Amino acid sequence: MQRRNVEGIKKFSEQKTVEAYRKAVSAIERLRKEKLKINFNTVSIEAGVSKPFLYTHPELRDKIERLRRPEPTETDGTCRLTHQLEEENNNLRKEVRRLQEILRKSKISIIV
């Protein structure tokens, strides 16, 4: 029985996988630097690799899934902070009114 020498084919396949992985990582970084949309389709096109390749490599898949979520913008954070501060302000006003009512009922006057 003849034994086949497939070491060269295995080595070539591994090199192709490493090269495709490197191209995918580079594509993700380029898209990120240029602030372009990052998803499996855009990375696949930019890197010249198949979408199944991206899905079957957990590190690439996780990175793309994480980056495709919209990042909160500065204005979103500012709006959120403004909303929190307004809510806190309203709670403090309610507390002041409640305390003033308690003082009024106990017939103690206060100047505010």
ROROKE-920676 format. One line per field, with one value per residue: chain; y, z, x of N, C-alpha, C, O, CB in turn; residue in three letters. Coordinates in nm, 4 decimals. Each point is the difference from the previous one (the first is absolute). Glycine has a CB too. Layout:
cadena: c(A:...)
n.Y: c(Y:...)
n.Z: c(Z:...)
n.X: c(X:...)
ca.Y: c(Y:...)
ca.Z: c(Z:...)
ca.X: c(X:...)
c.Y: c(Y:...)
c.Z: c(Z:...)
c.X: c(X:...)
o.Y: c(Y:...)
o.Z: c(Z:...)
o.X: c(X:...)
cb.Y: c(Y:...)
cb.Z: c(Z:...)
cb.X: c(X:...)
residuo: c(ALA:...)
This chain:
cadena: c(A:A:A:A:A:A:A:A:A:A:A:A:A:A:A:A:A:A:A:A:A:A:A:A:A:A:A:A:A:A:A:A:A:A:A:A:A:A:A:A:A:A:A:A:A:A:A:A:A:A:A:A:A:A:A:A:A:A:A:A:A:A:A:A:A:A:A:A:A:A:A:A:A:A:A:A:A:A:A:A:A:A:A:A:A:A:A:A:A:A:A:A:A:A:A:A:A:A:A:A:A:A:A:A:A:A:A:A:A:A:A:A)
n.Y: c(-0.1183:0.2175:0.1208:0.2231:0.1438:0.1361:0.1433:0.1733:0.0096:0.0980:0.2444:0.1163:0.0029:0.1775:0.2239:0.0386:0.0547:0.2265:0.1602:0.0104:0.1220:0.2422:0.0842:0.0185:0.2000:0.1968:0.0260:0.0946:0.2346:0.1168:0.0255:0.1582:0.2295:0.0654:0.0283:-0.3002:-0.0917:-0.1808:-0.2073:-0.2554:0.2166:0.1558:-0.2568:-0.1229:0.2479:0.0385:-0.2922:-0.0423:-0.1775:-0.1438:0.2007:-0.2827:0.1679:0.1503:-0.2616:-0.1445:0.2478:-0.0514:0.2420:0.0813:-0.0281:0.2057:0.2207:0.0062:0.0154:0.2571:0.1619:-0.0435:0.1769:0.2838:0.0357:0.1110:0.2246:0.1235:0.0029:-0.2750:0.1427:0.2611:-0.1564:-0.1497:0.2669:0.1348:-0.2388:0.0157:0.3047:-0.0290:-0.2241:0.1736:0.2433:-0.1728:-0.1077:0.2944:0.0909:-0.2371:0.0846:0.2993:-0.0983:-0.1879:0.2320:0.2031:-0.2121:-0.0261:0.3095:0.0172:-0.2080:0.1611:0.3073:-0.0105:0.2952:-0.1508:0.3027:-0.2249)
n.Z: c(0.0000:-0.2122:0.3097:-0.1909:0.0599:0.1494:0.0862:-0.2444:0.1005:0.2917:-0.1080:-0.1756:0.2407:0.1822:-0.2217:-0.0286:0.3093:0.0100:-0.2352:0.1288:0.2719:-0.1446:-0.1492:0.2714:0.1361:-0.2474:0.0006:0.3003:-0.0567:-0.2502:0.1603:0.2344:-0.1789:-0.1376:0.3024:-0.2054:0.1479:0.1980:-0.1890:-0.0321:-0.2334:0.0793:0.0518:-0.2850:-0.1528:0.1558:-0.0538:-0.3215:0.2455:-0.1214:0.1684:0.0601:0.0869:0.2130:0.1211:0.0691:0.1920:0.3139:-0.0996:-0.2227:0.1811:0.2135:-0.2075:-0.1355:0.2711:0.0956:-0.2656:-0.0321:0.2822:-0.1664:0.1543:0.2020:-0.2462:0.2247:-0.0382:0.1705:0.2360:-0.0135:0.0297:0.2586:0.1528:-0.0556:0.1318:0.2704:0.0434:-0.0337:0.2212:0.2111:-0.0366:0.0709:0.2709:0.1048:-0.0524:0.1775:0.2416:0.0091:0.0225:0.2468:0.1726:-0.0531:0.1227:0.2688:0.0469:-0.0354:0.2300:0.2137:-0.0561:-0.1586:-0.1675:-0.1741:-0.0931:-0.2659)
n.X: c(0.0846:0.1550:0.0410:-0.1709:0.2842:-0.3004:0.3140:-0.0972:-0.2975:0.0791:0.1628:-0.2339:-0.2053:0.1846:0.0339:-0.3127:-0.0322:0.2136:-0.1344:-0.2887:0.1093:0.1343:-0.2656:-0.1673:0.1998:-0.0035:-0.3152:-0.0105:0.2001:-0.1582:-0.2658:0.1407:0.1206:-0.2776:-0.1741:-0.0621:-0.2544:0.2037:-0.2118:0.1533:-0.0049:0.2558:0.1812:-0.0653:0.1031:0.2676:0.1124:-0.0768:-0.2056:-0.2462:-0.1756:0.1392:0.2602:-0.1797:-0.1298:0.2816:0.1371:-0.1756:0.1770:-0.2038:-0.2520:0.0941:0.0686:-0.2835:-0.1612:0.1599:-0.0526:-0.3278:-0.0487:-0.0685:0.2954:-0.2411:0.0432:0.1599:-0.3160:-0.0361:0.1491:-0.1754:-0.2707:0.0999:0.0694:-0.2779:-0.1514:0.1648:-0.0634:-0.3145:-0.0102:0.1513:-0.1991:-0.2514:0.1259:0.0489:-0.3015:-0.1075:0.1841:-0.1102:-0.2979:0.0646:0.1212:-0.2412:-0.2022:0.1646:-0.0093:-0.3128:-0.0535:0.1818:-0.1760:0.3228:-0.0648:0.2204:0.0655:-0.0130)
ca.Y: c(0.1183:0.1205:0.1074:0.1285:0.1091:0.1156:0.1061:0.1247:0.0527:0.0485:0.1214:0.1046:0.0335:0.0774:0.1318:0.0731:0.0381:0.1080:0.1198:0.0480:0.0558:0.1281:0.0945:0.0359:0.0916:0.1272:0.0619:0.0526:0.1208:0.1056:0.0461:0.0709:0.1282:0.0854:0.0142:-0.0591:-0.1017:-0.1284:-0.1184:-0.1136:0.0250:0.0996:-0.0566:-0.1019:0.0677:0.0746:-0.0911:-0.0992:-0.1340:-0.0372:0.0217:-0.1179:0.0052:0.0924:-0.0602:-0.1204:0.0362:0.0673:0.1303:0.0965:0.0126:0.0823:0.1377:0.0628:0.0174:0.1095:0.1271:0.0384:0.0717:0.1435:0.0545:0.1215:0.1212:0.0948:0.0684:-0.0934:0.0030:0.1302:-0.0019:-0.0901:0.0689:0.1087:-0.0608:-0.0443:0.1178:0.0566:-0.0887:0.0222:0.1330:-0.0117:-0.0729:0.0905:0.0980:-0.0689:-0.0175:0.1325:0.0281:-0.0895:0.0498:0.1254:-0.0359:-0.0495:0.1171:0.0806:-0.0704:0.0083:0.1430:0.0610:0.0680:-0.0003:0.0891:-0.0662)
ca.Z: c(0.0000:-0.0134:0.0922:-0.0703:0.0681:-0.0044:0.0855:-0.0764:-0.0132:0.1331:0.0276:-0.0863:0.0542:0.1222:-0.0404:-0.0538:0.1132:0.0728:-0.0846:-0.0006:0.1334:0.0040:-0.0851:0.0679:0.1099:-0.0625:-0.0533:0.1138:0.0466:-0.1014:0.0094:0.1281:-0.0108:-0.0921:0.0607:-0.0887:0.0616:0.0169:0.0142:-0.0682:-0.1430:-0.0349:0.0289:-0.1016:-0.1259:0.0175:0.0180:-0.1072:0.0570:0.0024:0.1262:0.0862:0.0643:0.1134:0.1001:0.0607:0.0859:0.1141:0.0344:-0.1004:0.0161:0.1191:-0.0253:-0.0931:0.0697:0.0960:-0.0692:-0.0838:0.0839:-0.0062:0.1188:0.0444:-0.0379:0.1094:0.0243:0.0713:0.1389:0.0545:0.0185:0.1112:0.1212:0.0206:0.0470:0.1380:0.0859:0.0097:0.0872:0.1370:0.0384:0.0292:0.1267:0.1088:0.0155:0.0683:0.1387:0.0631:0.0222:0.1046:0.1279:0.0292:0.0447:0.1375:0.0853:0.0049:0.0869:0.1379:0.0268:0.0040:-0.1291:-0.0543:-0.1132:-0.1014)
ca.X: c(-0.0846:0.0804:-0.0360:0.0054:0.0669:-0.0911:0.0558:0.0070:-0.1373:-0.0400:0.0771:-0.0559:-0.1321:0.0224:0.0493:-0.1149:-0.0843:0.0703:-0.0047:-0.1384:-0.0243:0.0727:-0.0724:-0.1251:0.0349:0.0385:-0.1213:-0.0757:0.0691:-0.0197:-0.1391:-0.0128:0.0694:-0.0754:-0.1331:-0.0991:-0.0834:0.0670:-0.0833:0.0625:0.0033:0.1020:0.1321:0.0223:0.0336:0.1246:0.1133:0.0054:-0.0199:-0.1419:-0.0707:0.0148:0.1315:-0.0107:-0.0878:0.0589:0.1134:-0.0647:0.0589:-0.0470:-0.1451:-0.0254:0.0443:-0.0947:-0.1277:0.0169:0.0186:-0.1131:-0.0962:0.0312:0.0644:-0.0678:0.0713:0.0175:-0.1267:-0.0862:0.0437:-0.0366:-0.1456:-0.0283:0.0413:-0.0958:-0.1252:0.0222:0.0076:-0.1347:-0.0775:0.0480:-0.0479:-0.1432:-0.0140:0.0384:-0.1086:-0.1103:0.0416:-0.0093:-0.1437:-0.0475:0.0518:-0.0684:-0.1348:0.0134:0.0264:-0.1224:-0.0945:0.0472:-0.0078:0.1320:0.0173:0.1355:0.0180:0.0811)
c.Y: c(0.1246:0.1076:0.1329:0.1062:0.1246:0.1157:0.1346:0.0649:0.0573:0.1330:0.1179:0.0464:0.0856:0.1415:0.0860:0.0499:0.1155:0.1300:0.0601:0.0651:0.1381:0.1061:0.0455:0.0994:0.1373:0.0743:0.0620:0.1305:0.1157:0.0572:0.0828:0.1389:0.0980:0.0231:-0.0444:-0.1098:-0.1324:-0.1072:-0.1113:0.0246:0.0974:-0.0541:-0.1042:0.0622:0.0686:-0.0928:-0.0994:-0.1423:-0.0291:0.0307:-0.1237:-0.0052:0.0885:-0.0605:-0.1178:0.0275:0.0848:0.1382:0.1078:0.0268:0.0914:0.1464:0.0730:0.0247:0.1148:0.1356:0.0411:0.0660:0.1477:0.0465:0.1257:0.1229:0.0930:0.0711:-0.0914:0.0019:0.1304:0.0054:-0.0868:0.0679:0.1129:-0.0536:-0.0440:0.1184:0.0663:-0.0834:0.0184:0.1337:-0.0045:-0.0743:0.0885:0.1067:-0.0611:-0.0172:0.1329:0.0341:-0.0855:0.0484:0.1327:-0.0261:-0.0519:0.1153:0.0860:-0.0632:0.0092:0.1457:0.0626:0.0635:-0.0008:0.0925:-0.0700:0.0997)
c.Z: c(0.0000:0.0944:-0.0711:0.0854:-0.0155:0.0853:-0.0718:-0.0140:0.1333:0.0318:-0.0813:0.0523:0.1262:-0.0330:-0.0549:0.1130:0.0778:-0.0792:-0.0032:0.1337:0.0112:-0.0830:0.0665:0.1134:-0.0559:-0.0533:0.1118:0.0478:-0.0988:0.0093:0.1267:-0.0068:-0.0879:0.0462:-0.0942:0.0745:0.0050:0.0219:-0.0809:-0.1499:-0.0378:0.0236:-0.1059:-0.1317:0.0104:0.0065:-0.1153:0.0531:0.0042:0.1363:0.0891:0.0713:0.1244:0.1128:0.0718:0.0837:0.1149:0.0335:-0.0966:0.0179:0.1183:-0.0251:-0.0915:0.0692:0.1001:-0.0705:-0.0849:0.0797:-0.0066:0.1318:0.0436:-0.0372:0.1198:0.0311:0.0697:0.1480:0.0677:0.0271:0.1188:0.1322:0.0323:0.0563:0.1460:0.0956:0.0167:0.0930:0.1461:0.0531:0.0369:0.1310:0.1192:0.0238:0.0731:0.1479:0.0765:0.0298:0.1129:0.1373:0.0388:0.0526:0.1433:0.0955:0.0156:0.0947:0.1461:0.0456:0.0254:-0.1362:-0.0395:-0.1188:-0.0984:-0.1078)
c.X: c(0.0891:-0.0529:0.0175:0.0679:-0.0872:0.0522:0.0050:-0.1366:-0.0471:0.0687:-0.0549:-0.1357:0.0125:0.0475:-0.1139:-0.0902:0.0625:-0.0073:-0.1410:-0.0346:0.0651:-0.0729:-0.1296:0.0265:0.0366:-0.1220:-0.0830:0.0632:-0.0167:-0.1412:-0.0201:0.0643:-0.0767:-0.1434:-0.1109:-0.0746:0.0754:-0.1063:0.0653:0.0128:0.1122:0.1410:0.0358:0.0450:0.1361:0.1215:0.0146:-0.0073:-0.1495:-0.0621:0.0071:0.1358:-0.0067:-0.0837:0.0657:0.1242:-0.0524:0.0563:-0.0486:-0.1487:-0.0337:0.0348:-0.0982:-0.1331:0.0073:0.0041:-0.1201:-0.1111:0.0337:0.0601:-0.0740:0.0831:0.0093:-0.1312:-0.0987:0.0341:-0.0382:-0.1496:-0.0372:0.0337:-0.0963:-0.1308:0.0133:0.0021:-0.1370:-0.0871:0.0397:-0.0490:-0.1481:-0.0235:0.0347:-0.1070:-0.1187:0.0315:-0.0079:-0.1466:-0.0564:0.0456:-0.0643:-0.1410:0.0030:0.0220:-0.1252:-0.1010:0.0422:0.0091:0.1358:0.0194:0.1482:0.0038:0.0924:0.0329)
o.Y: c(0.0108:0.0239:0.0255:0.0039:0.0620:0.0993:0.1030:0.1220:0.1068:0.0932:0.1103:0.1197:0.0973:0.0967:0.1194:0.1133:0.0956:0.1063:0.1220:0.1025:0.0951:0.1150:0.1167:0.0982:0.1023:0.1221:0.1101:0.0978:0.1141:0.1217:0.1008:0.0980:0.1201:0.0656:0.0640:-0.0485:-0.0426:0.0043:0.0213:-0.0401:-0.0269:0.0251:-0.0055:-0.0465:-0.0134:0.0317:-0.0584:-0.0921:0.0905:0.0048:0.0140:-0.0458:-0.0363:0.0148:-0.0244:-0.0914:0.1181:0.0902:0.1105:0.1146:0.0911:0.0903:0.1152:0.1070:0.0757:0.0969:0.1176:0.0592:0.0370:-0.0293:0.0810:0.0040:-0.0210:0.0235:0.0469:0.0032:0.0008:0.0483:0.0356:-0.0085:0.0185:0.0577:0.0214:-0.0063:0.0457:0.0540:0.0064:0.0097:0.0577:0.0379:-0.0056:0.0353:0.0648:0.0184:0.0017:0.0462:0.0481:0.0000:0.0241:0.0692:0.0325:0.0037:0.0502:0.0702:0.0025:0.0292:0.0921:-0.0651:0.0025:0.0081:-0.0386:-0.0340)
o.Z: c(0.0792:0.0094:-0.0622:0.1219:-0.1062:0.0202:0.0599:0.0101:0.0036:0.0509:0.0524:0.0007:0.0172:0.0627:0.0289:-0.0036:0.0360:0.0568:0.0074:0.0039:0.0487:0.0421:-0.0111:0.0155:0.0540:0.0132:-0.0150:0.0261:0.0417:-0.0001:0.0000:0.0465:0.0270:-0.0675:-0.0100:0.1039:-0.0986:0.0970:-0.0628:-0.0613:-0.0921:-0.0798:-0.0470:-0.0616:-0.0896:-0.0540:-0.0192:-0.0581:-0.0128:0.1021:0.1209:0.1139:0.1045:0.1178:0.1172:0.0638:-0.0184:0.0365:0.0408:-0.0045:-0.0128:0.0369:0.0259:-0.0158:0.0153:0.0467:-0.0340:-0.0572:0.0057:0.1077:-0.0832:0.0230:0.1020:0.1165:0.0812:0.0848:0.1163:0.1050:0.0788:0.0957:0.1156:0.0924:0.0796:0.1090:0.1090:0.0798:0.0888:0.1159:0.1009:0.0777:0.1035:0.1146:0.0857:0.0857:0.1151:0.1093:0.0815:0.0953:0.1178:0.0906:0.0800:0.1076:0.1085:0.0776:0.0886:0.1094:0.0807:-0.1037:0.0834:-0.0771:0.0346:-0.0967)
o.X: c(0.0936:-0.1204:0.1031:-0.0170:-0.0042:-0.0698:-0.0310:-0.0125:-0.0611:-0.0623:-0.0154:-0.0288:-0.0734:-0.0434:-0.0082:-0.0480:-0.0685:-0.0251:-0.0152:-0.0681:-0.0612:-0.0128:-0.0376:-0.0726:-0.0423:-0.0094:-0.0529:-0.0699:-0.0198:-0.0182:-0.0707:-0.0582:-0.0038:-0.0793:-0.1047:0.0447:0.0601:-0.0756:0.1038:0.0990:0.0771:0.0902:0.1137:0.0959:0.0833:0.1061:0.1066:0.0574:-0.0824:0.0686:0.0187:0.0084:0.0541:0.0328:-0.0288:0.0523:-0.0293:-0.0754:-0.0357:-0.0446:-0.0818:-0.0750:-0.0350:-0.0588:-0.0959:-0.0599:-0.0133:-0.0916:0.1173:-0.0520:-0.0407:0.1209:-0.0656:-0.0319:-0.0798:-0.0891:-0.0406:-0.0424:-0.0877:-0.0770:-0.0381:-0.0574:-0.0914:-0.0567:-0.0342:-0.0766:-0.0851:-0.0404:-0.0406:-0.0876:-0.0665:-0.0280:-0.0602:-0.0864:-0.0436:-0.0328:-0.0786:-0.0780:-0.0266:-0.0464:-0.0878:-0.0599:-0.0293:-0.0647:-0.0853:0.0483:0.0126:-0.0125:0.0905:-0.0956:0.1116:0.0681)
cb.Y: c(-0.1356:-0.0812:-0.1638:-0.0640:-0.1633:-0.2558:-0.2760:-0.2126:-0.2755:-0.3312:-0.2506:-0.2171:-0.3114:-0.3090:-0.2196:-0.2526:-0.3314:-0.2746:-0.2160:-0.2835:-0.3283:-0.2391:-0.2254:-0.3241:-0.2965:-0.2208:-0.2753:-0.3319:-0.2590:-0.2343:-0.3037:-0.3193:-0.2386:-0.1499:0.1248:0.1026:0.1593:0.1071:0.1168:-0.1118:-0.0162:0.1575:0.0462:-0.0976:0.0480:0.1459:0.0821:0.2522:-0.0727:-0.1851:0.1468:-0.0751:0.0008:0.1792:0.0965:-0.0345:-0.1260:-0.3150:-0.2259:-0.1929:-0.3217:-0.2896:-0.1876:-0.2198:-0.3200:-0.2529:-0.1665:-0.2459:-0.2367:0.0653:-0.1761:-0.1312:-0.0015:0.0077:0.0952:-0.1478:-0.1518:0.0592:0.0002:-0.1910:-0.0776:0.0710:-0.0983:-0.1907:-0.0116:0.0387:-0.1715:-0.1491:0.0476:-0.0355:-0.2076:-0.0751:0.0495:-0.1387:-0.1913:0.0287:0.0123:-0.1912:-0.1405:0.0454:-0.0863:-0.2196:-0.0515:0.0082:-0.1585:-0.2437:-0.1297:-0.1034:0.1449:-0.2434:0.2476:-0.1887)
cb.Z: c(0.0437:-0.2501:0.2631:-0.2459:0.0647:-0.0574:0.0587:-0.1338:-0.1851:0.0261:-0.0034:-0.1978:-0.1125:0.0604:-0.0794:-0.2062:-0.0209:0.0487:-0.1471:-0.1676:0.0505:-0.0112:-0.1920:-0.0735:0.0862:-0.0737:-0.1737:0.0417:0.0785:-0.1521:-0.1282:0.0738:0.0053:-0.1174:0.1461:-0.3068:0.0169:0.0002:0.0963:0.2362:0.0836:0.1375:0.2950:0.1720:0.0423:0.1741:0.2651:-0.0759:0.1521:-0.2720:-0.2366:-0.2677:-0.3277:-0.2761:-0.2543:-0.2549:-0.1770:0.0509:0.0538:-0.1564:-0.0856:0.1077:0.0031:-0.1789:-0.0437:0.1057:0.0320:-0.0944:0.1490:-0.2725:0.0127:0.1669:-0.3403:-0.1820:-0.2818:-0.2899:-0.1755:-0.2282:-0.3246:-0.2428:-0.1623:-0.2803:-0.3146:-0.1938:-0.1827:-0.3118:-0.2767:-0.1636:-0.2520:-0.3234:-0.2227:-0.1697:-0.2960:-0.2984:-0.1856:-0.2307:-0.3237:-0.2579:-0.1638:-0.2685:-0.3167:-0.1920:-0.1826:-0.3133:-0.2765:-0.1409:0.0115:0.2739:-0.0370:0.1562:0.1081:0.1453)
cb.X: c(-0.2790:0.1728:-0.0347:-0.1920:0.2356:-0.1228:0.1664:0.2081:0.0102:0.0280:0.2203:0.1509:-0.0186:0.0987:0.2335:0.0578:-0.0166:0.1812:0.2022:0.0052:0.0509:0.2308:0.1369:-0.0237:0.1236:0.2318:0.0522:0.0013:0.1857:0.1850:-0.0069:0.0585:0.2208:0.2220:0.1921:0.0964:-0.2681:0.2832:-0.3168:-0.1922:-0.3237:-0.2522:-0.1464:-0.2676:-0.3284:-0.2347:-0.1364:0.0766:0.2951:-0.0236:-0.1721:-0.1627:0.0603:-0.0106:-0.1658:-0.1419:0.1928:0.0307:0.2389:0.2211:0.0511:0.1206:0.2741:0.1715:0.0485:0.1840:0.2552:0.1483:-0.1489:-0.1349:0.2645:-0.2295:-0.0134:0.2720:0.1191:0.0690:0.2288:0.2332:0.0544:0.1225:0.2765:0.1625:0.0396:0.1859:0.2713:0.0988:0.0648:0.2429:0.2119:0.0388:0.1212:0.2698:0.1340:0.0277:0.1946:0.2430:0.0544:0.0819:0.2427:0.1820:0.0231:0.1537:0.2693:0.1046:0.0310:0.0795:-0.2377:0.1076:-0.2926:0.1374:-0.1464:-0.1733)
residuo: c(MET:GLN:ARG:ARG:ASN:VAL:GLU:GLY:ILE:LYS:LYS:PHE:SER:GLU:GLN:LYS:THR:VAL:GLU:ALA:TYR:ARG:LYS:ALA:VAL:SER:ALA:ILE:GLU:ARG:LEU:ARG:LYS:GLU:LYS:LEU:LYS:ILE:ASN:PHE:ASN:THR:VAL:SER:ILE:GLU:ALA:GLY:VAL:SER:LYS:PRO:PHE:LEU:TYR:THR:HIS:PRO:GLU:LEU:ARG:ASP:LYS:ILE:GLU:ARG:LEU:ARG:ARG:PRO:GLU:PRO:THR:GLU:THR:ASP:GLY:THR:CYS:ARG:LEU:THR:HIS:GLN:LEU:GLU:GLU:GLU:ASN:ASN:ASN:LEU:ARG:LYS:GLU:VAL:ARG:ARG:LEU:GLN:GLU:ILE:LEU:ARG:LYS:SER:LYS:ILE:SER:ILE:ILE:VAL)
